Amino acid sequence: MIRFNSEDINFSLSRRRLVSKWLKAIAARDSKRTGELNYIFCSDPYLLTINKQYLGHDYYTDIITFDFSQDYEVEGKGDLISGDIYISIDTVRHNAEEYGEGFDRELHRVIAHGLLHLLGYDDVTPELQEEMTAKENESLDLLEQIRNGAEV
C-alpha cells in the first residue's frame, strides 16, 4: 500500500491514484513490487530535525528515505520494497524556482528519487548522481506516458 501524508504542514498531493500507479510502474521496471510505502510531506525544520536525529547531518535537504525492504526479505518476499520517504515541500518549492522547473515536476522528481533509493540506486558520487538523474528523467517520462493513457 502506498500512502501520502503530511506532518506539520498543510499539504495534500493531487492525483494520488495516478502517482501510485506510476510508482508501481517504476518499481516494476526493476522487477520489484511496492509493499508499504509511506510518503510524508513536511517542512524544512521538520526534515532538519529528522536529518540531525537519525543521520547526524546538520543541514537542510529535500528528501530522506528510510528503507524497510529487508523486513520483506526476512519473510521471503525479496521482490517487495518498503520504506518511509520524507519530503520537504519548502525545499522542493525552492529547488523548483532555482532550477526553473514547475513545482509539480520537481515534486514528482523527488518522489521518484525516494523510490529509486529503495530500488538500490544511490547518488553519493558524480557517476552515481548521473545515473540517478537519468533514472529520474526516465521516471518522469513514464509519468507522462501514464497520464496520456499508455499501458505500462
Rosetta blueprint (number, residue, H / E / L):
1 M L
2 I E
3 R E
4 F E
5 N E
6 S E
7 E L
8 D L
9 I L
10 N L
11 F L
12 S L
13 L L
14 S L
15 R L
16 R H
17 R H
18 L H
19 V H
20 S H
21 K H
22 W H
23 L H
24 K H
25 A H
26 I H
27 A H
28 A H
29 R H
30 D L
31 S L
32 K L
33 R E
34 T E
35 G E
36 E E
37 L E
38 N E
39 Y E
40 I E
41 F E
42 C E
43 S L
44 D H
45 P H
46 Y H
47 L H
48 L H
49 T H
50 I H
51 N H
52 K H
53 Q H
54 Y H
55 L H
56 G L
57 H L
58 D L
59 Y L
60 Y L
61 T L
62 D L
63 I E
64 I E
65 T E
66 F E
67 D E
68 F L
69 S L
70 Q H
71 D H
72 Y H
73 E H
74 V H
75 E L
76 G L
77 K L
78 G L
79 D L
80 L E
81 I E
82 S E
83 G E
84 D E
85 I E
86 Y E
87 I E
88 S E
89 I H
90 D H
91 T H
92 V H
93 R H
94 H H
95 N H
96 A H
97 E H
98 E H
99 Y H
100 G L
101 E L
102 G L
103 F H
104 D H
105 R H
106 E H
107 L H
108 H H
109 R H
110 V H
111 I H
112 A H
113 H H
114 G H
115 L H
116 L H
117 H H
118 L H
119 L L
120 G L
121 Y L
122 D L
123 D L
124 V L
125 T L
126 P H
127 E H
128 L H
129 Q H
130 E H
131 E H
132 M H
133 T H
134 A H
135 K H
136 E H
137 N H
138 E H
139 S H
140 L H
141 D H
142 L H
143 L H
144 E H
145 Q H
146 I H
147 R H
148 N L
149 G L
150 A L
151 E L
152 V L
